[in-house]
Amino acid sequence: MAIYYNYNNVKVLVNNQFVIADSLSFSLSASISDHEEIDRKGGFTQVADGGLTTTVSLSYFVAGTDPLFSFLNSTDAILLQAGGMTLQKGYLTSYSITAATHGPVKVSASLQFYEDFGGSFSAETVDNVSRDYLKFSDMDLTFSGINATSNIVGLNYSLSNNIEPQYEIDDLTPKSVKFGKKVTSLSLDTFNFQEGLAYNGKDVTVTFTLGPQTYTTAGKIKTKDVAIGFGEKILANLSIDSSSYGGTPTITNHAPSGGDLNVGQTFTITGTNLGSTTAVYFSNNIKANDFVSISDTEIKVKIPRFAKNGPYKVITAGGEIVRPAIRINSLFIP
């Protein structure tokens, strides 16, 4: 099942900062499957069993501060308000910047909310929008690894986040979300053919500013395309890709921290880069299977049966970390 709305020139509040979206769409989808009814031949009921997902896609021209910039390297939830509706907890799944020598700089983004947007949508549109938008000529670019600053005539920056909602049985909203691989890509158009030819596979760091925001991509020149038209300069396109899992995890504390812990008790681990946690092990290599919640700064997990005294280990997509011993009683807390 899907419901879809699309509007143009809509005022949108992102964490209470507004942009004028030249395109805004809401799309609601629900996973519905047939469940056979006992003692009823050929009888089925249809139930929603995979959660609700609202995808919000928007694009806008940048006039100064970009309200989505702070979420490029954050796992914080996003508040979005548009057309009289409010979506409380969204996560940035894709983000891109397109800049060329002619025209303003444009941002396109998609966010996922694991809730129904509901209500009656009535867009607050704006006619004859006229703002002082940033242009490609307003951007400052610096390079490490190549010397192409003066030859760049176009730029496309993109980021994608892998986000997995964590559901419990019969829940339509996730108890938590896990953050996986993040990929950034930067594509540059340049009229310097020799640089486009020579630097394929080279390590490069590119930094550019857009208003008060600074973006950095560090990776290898992955692809090189060269094109020429009659009477035109030779144009090379360089693509720089990098990926990460949010960085190496750290643990700053755990709770309860004093005295003995019990099997079945909720154990809270705090730190950084914990959102992509794949496993928590206790001293005798006993894996925890009952997670209460996972975020970038906190894990809540129930201590598994047969766990004993000793250190514990957290494994994330960005690495693993072992912490000193804790004391665990065999007494089970249901």
C-alpha positions as CSV (number, residue, x, y, z in Angstrom):
1,M,0.0,0.0,0.0
2,A,1.3,3.4,-0.8
3,I,0.0,7.0,-0.6
4,Y,1.8,9.8,-2.4
5,Y,1.6,13.6,-2.5
6,N,3.8,16.1,-4.4
7,Y,3.9,19.9,-4.2
8,N,6.1,22.8,-5.4
9,N,7.4,25.9,-3.7
10,V,6.4,24.7,-0.2
11,K,7.6,26.2,3.0
12,V,9.2,23.4,5.0
13,L,10.5,23.6,8.6
14,V,13.5,21.3,9.3
15,N,14.2,21.4,13.1
16,N,12.6,24.8,13.1
17,Q,14.7,26.2,10.2
18,F,12.8,26.9,7.1
19,V,13.5,26.3,3.4
20,I,11.4,26.9,0.3
21,A,11.3,23.5,-1.3
22,D,10.9,23.7,-5.1
23,S,9.7,20.1,-4.8
24,L,8.3,18.2,-1.8
25,S,6.8,14.7,-1.8
26,F,5.4,12.5,1.0
27,S,5.1,8.7,0.4
28,L,3.6,6.3,2.9
29,S,4.1,2.6,2.6
30,A,3.0,-0.3,4.8
31,S,4.0,-3.9,4.6
32,I,0.8,-6.0,4.4
33,S,0.6,-9.8,4.2
34,D,-2.0,-12.5,4.2
35,H,-2.4,-14.5,7.4
36,E,-4.4,-17.8,7.2
37,E,-7.3,-18.1,9.6
38,I,-7.4,-21.3,11.6
39,D,-10.5,-23.5,10.9
40,R,-11.5,-21.4,8.0
41,K,-10.9,-23.0,4.6
42,G,-9.5,-20.5,2.2
43,G,-9.8,-17.8,4.9
44,F,-7.2,-15.1,5.1
45,T,-6.9,-11.8,6.9
46,Q,-4.6,-9.0,5.8
47,V,-2.5,-7.4,8.5
48,A,0.3,-4.8,8.5
49,D,3.3,-6.7,9.9
50,G,6.4,-4.9,8.7
51,G,5.9,-1.4,10.0
52,L,5.0,1.9,8.5
53,T,7.5,4.0,6.5
54,T,7.0,7.6,5.4
55,T,9.6,8.8,2.9
56,V,9.9,12.5,2.5
57,S,11.8,13.8,-0.6
58,L,12.6,17.4,-1.1
59,S,14.8,19.7,-3.1
60,Y,15.7,23.3,-2.5
61,F,18.1,26.1,-3.4
62,V,20.6,27.1,-0.7
63,A,20.4,30.7,0.5
64,G,22.7,30.4,3.5
65,T,22.6,27.9,6.4
66,D,21.5,24.5,5.2
67,P,19.3,23.0,7.9
68,L,20.2,19.4,6.9
69,F,24.0,20.0,7.1
70,S,24.3,19.1,10.7
71,F,22.8,15.7,10.1
72,L,25.4,14.5,7.5
73,N,27.6,13.2,10.3
74,S,24.9,12.7,13.0
75,T,22.4,10.0,13.9
76,D,20.1,12.4,15.6
77,A,16.4,12.3,14.7
78,I,15.0,15.1,12.5
79,L,11.8,17.0,13.1
80,L,10.0,18.1,9.9
81,Q,6.9,20.3,9.6
82,A,5.1,21.1,6.4
83,G,1.5,21.7,5.3
84,G,0.2,21.6,8.8
85,M,1.6,18.2,9.5
86,T,4.5,17.2,11.8
87,L,6.8,14.2,11.5
88,Q,8.7,13.7,14.7
89,K,11.6,11.3,14.1
90,G,13.2,11.1,10.7
91,Y,16.6,10.0,9.5
92,L,18.6,11.3,6.6
93,T,19.0,8.5,4.0
94,S,20.3,10.5,1.0
95,Y,21.6,14.0,0.4
96,S,23.2,15.6,-2.7
97,I,24.4,19.0,-3.9
98,T,24.5,20.0,-7.5
99,A,26.5,23.0,-8.6
100,A,27.4,24.3,-12.1
101,T,28.7,27.5,-13.5
102,H,25.2,28.7,-14.3
103,G,22.3,28.7,-11.9
104,P,22.0,28.4,-8.1
105,V,23.3,25.5,-5.9
106,K,20.6,22.9,-5.4
107,V,20.2,20.4,-2.5
108,S,18.1,17.2,-2.9
109,A,17.4,14.9,0.1
110,S,15.4,12.0,1.3
111,L,14.3,11.3,4.8
112,Q,12.7,8.2,6.3
113,F,10.2,8.4,9.2
114,Y,8.8,5.3,10.7
115,E,5.4,6.7,11.4
116,D,2.2,7.8,9.6
117,F,2.1,11.4,8.4
118,G,-1.7,11.3,8.6
119,G,-4.1,14.3,8.6
120,S,-5.1,16.5,5.8
121,F,-2.2,17.9,3.8
122,S,-2.6,21.6,2.9
123,A,0.7,22.9,1.6
124,E,1.8,26.4,2.5
125,T,3.1,27.4,-0.9
126,V,4.9,30.5,-1.9
127,D,4.3,32.3,-5.2
128,N,7.0,34.2,-7.1
129,V,9.9,33.1,-4.8
130,S,12.8,35.4,-5.0
131,R,15.8,34.9,-2.7
132,D,19.6,35.5,-2.9
133,Y,20.6,31.9,-3.5
134,L,24.2,30.8,-3.5
135,K,25.9,30.0,-6.8
136,F,28.9,27.9,-7.9
137,S,31.0,31.0,-7.9
138,D,30.3,31.5,-4.2
139,M,32.0,28.2,-3.4
140,D,35.6,27.9,-2.3
141,L,37.4,24.6,-3.3
142,T,40.7,23.3,-2.0
143,F,42.5,20.1,-3.0
144,S,45.1,17.7,-1.6
145,G,46.5,15.3,-4.1
146,I,45.7,17.2,-7.3
147,N,45.9,20.7,-8.6
148,A,42.6,21.5,-10.3
149,T,41.1,24.4,-8.4
150,S,41.0,26.8,-11.3
151,N,39.7,24.3,-13.8
152,I,36.6,23.0,-12.0
153,V,33.4,24.0,-13.8
154,G,30.9,21.7,-12.0
155,L,30.4,19.7,-8.8
156,N,28.1,17.0,-7.6
157,Y,28.3,15.8,-4.0
158,S,26.2,12.9,-2.6
159,L,25.9,11.0,0.6
160,S,23.9,7.9,1.4
161,N,23.1,6.3,4.8
162,N,22.1,2.7,5.4
163,I,19.5,2.8,8.2
164,E,17.8,-0.3,9.5
165,P,14.7,0.0,11.9
166,Q,14.6,-2.6,14.7
167,Y,11.1,-3.9,15.3
168,E,9.7,-6.2,18.0
169,I,6.9,-8.7,17.2
170,D,3.6,-7.0,16.2
171,D,5.1,-3.5,16.5
172,L,4.4,-1.0,13.7
173,T,7.0,1.5,14.9
174,P,10.6,0.5,15.6
175,K,12.1,0.3,19.0
176,S,15.4,1.7,17.7
177,V,17.3,2.2,14.5
178,K,20.7,0.9,13.5
179,F,23.1,2.9,11.3
180,G,25.3,1.0,8.8
181,K,27.5,1.9,6.0
182,K,27.7,5.6,4.9
183,V,29.0,6.4,1.4
184,T,30.0,9.8,0.1
185,S,30.8,10.6,-3.5
186,L,32.1,13.7,-5.2
187,S,32.0,14.2,-9.0
188,L,34.0,17.1,-10.5
189,D,33.9,18.5,-14.0
190,T,37.2,20.0,-15.2
191,F,38.6,21.4,-18.5
192,N,42.1,20.2,-17.6
193,F,42.4,17.0,-19.7
194,Q,45.8,16.0,-18.4
195,E,44.7,16.0,-14.8
196,G,41.7,13.9,-15.7
197,L,44.0,11.5,-17.5
198,A,46.8,11.2,-15.0
199,Y,45.2,10.9,-11.6
200,N,42.8,8.0,-11.9
201,G,43.2,5.9,-8.7
202,K,45.0,8.6,-6.8
203,D,44.2,9.5,-3.1
204,V,42.6,12.9,-3.0
205,T,41.0,15.1,-0.4
206,V,38.6,17.8,-1.6
207,T,37.1,20.4,0.7
208,F,34.5,23.0,-0.4
209,T,32.5,25.6,1.3
210,L,28.9,26.5,0.7
211,G,27.9,29.5,2.8
212,P,28.8,28.7,6.4
213,Q,29.0,25.0,5.7
214,T,32.3,23.1,4.9
215,Y,32.2,19.7,3.2
216,T,35.1,17.3,2.9
217,T,35.5,14.1,0.9
218,A,38.6,12.0,1.2
219,G,39.0,9.0,-1.1
220,K,40.3,7.7,-4.4
221,I,39.6,9.0,-7.9
222,K,37.4,6.1,-8.9
223,T,36.4,6.9,-12.4
224,K,37.4,9.2,-15.2
225,D,35.3,10.2,-18.2
226,V,36.5,12.4,-21.0
227,A,34.3,14.0,-23.6
228,I,34.6,16.6,-26.4
229,G,32.2,18.3,-28.7
230,F,32.9,20.0,-32.0
231,G,34.6,23.4,-31.3
232,E,34.5,22.7,-27.5
233,K,37.2,22.2,-24.9
234,I,38.0,18.7,-23.7
235,L,36.0,18.0,-20.5
236,A,37.1,15.5,-17.9
237,N,34.9,14.2,-15.1
238,L,36.6,12.8,-11.9
239,S,34.6,10.8,-9.4
240,I,35.9,10.5,-5.8
241,D,34.3,7.9,-3.5
242,S,34.7,7.0,0.1
243,S,32.8,5.0,2.7
244,S,32.7,4.7,6.4
245,Y,30.7,3.2,9.3
246,G,30.5,6.2,11.5
247,G,34.0,5.8,13.0
248,T,35.6,3.6,15.6
249,P,33.4,2.9,18.6
250,T,34.2,4.3,22.1
251,I,32.7,3.4,25.5
252,T,32.7,6.1,28.1
253,N,30.5,4.5,30.8
254,H,28.1,1.7,31.6
255,A,25.3,1.3,34.1
256,P,24.6,-0.1,36.6
257,S,28.3,0.5,37.4
258,G,28.5,-0.5,41.1
259,G,28.0,-4.0,42.6
260,D,26.8,-7.2,41.0
261,L,24.6,-7.4,38.0
262,N,22.0,-10.1,37.3
263,V,21.2,-12.2,34.3
264,G,18.2,-10.6,32.5
265,Q,18.9,-7.2,33.9
266,T,19.1,-4.2,31.4
267,F,22.7,-3.2,30.9
268,T,23.3,0.3,29.5
269,I,26.5,1.2,27.6
270,T,27.2,4.8,26.6
271,G,29.8,6.1,24.2
272,T,30.1,7.2,20.6
273,N,29.7,5.5,17.2
274,L,27.6,2.8,18.7
275,G,24.7,3.0,16.2
276,S,26.0,0.3,13.9
277,T,26.4,-2.3,16.7
278,T,26.0,-5.8,15.5
279,A,26.8,-7.8,18.7
280,V,27.6,-7.5,22.4
281,Y,29.5,-10.4,24.1
282,F,30.0,-11.0,27.8
283,S,33.0,-12.6,29.4
284,N,32.6,-16.2,28.4
285,N,31.8,-15.4,24.8
286,I,28.1,-15.4,25.5
287,K,26.3,-13.3,22.9
288,A,23.4,-11.0,23.9
289,N,20.3,-11.3,21.8
290,D,17.8,-9.1,23.6
291,F,18.5,-5.5,22.7
292,V,16.2,-2.9,24.3
293,S,17.5,0.0,22.1
294,I,20.5,1.1,20.0
295,S,21.5,4.6,19.2
296,D,24.8,6.3,18.2
297,T,25.5,7.1,21.8
298,E,23.8,4.4,23.8
299,I,23.1,0.6,23.8
300,K,20.6,-1.0,26.2
301,V,20.8,-4.7,26.2
302,K,19.7,-7.5,28.6
303,I,22.4,-9.6,30.1
304,P,22.0,-13.1,28.6
305,R,21.7,-16.4,30.5
306,F,25.0,-18.1,31.4
307,A,26.9,-14.8,31.3
308,K,29.7,-14.8,33.9
309,N,32.1,-12.4,35.5
310,G,34.6,-10.8,33.2
311,P,35.0,-8.1,30.5
312,Y,32.4,-7.4,27.8
313,K,32.9,-6.6,24.1
314,V,30.9,-4.4,21.7
315,I,31.2,-5.0,18.0
316,T,30.1,-2.4,15.5
317,A,30.5,-2.0,11.7
318,G,33.3,0.5,12.5
319,G,35.3,-1.8,14.8
320,E,35.2,-3.4,18.2
321,I,36.0,-2.5,21.8
322,V,36.6,-4.5,25.0
323,R,35.9,-3.0,28.4
324,P,37.2,-4.2,31.9
325,A,35.5,-6.9,33.9
326,I,32.0,-6.6,35.4
327,R,30.5,-8.9,38.1
328,I,27.4,-10.9,37.1
329,N,25.2,-13.0,39.3
330,S,23.5,-16.1,37.9
331,L,20.2,-15.0,39.5
332,F,17.8,-14.4,36.6
333,I,15.6,-11.3,36.5
334,P,12.6,-12.0,34.1
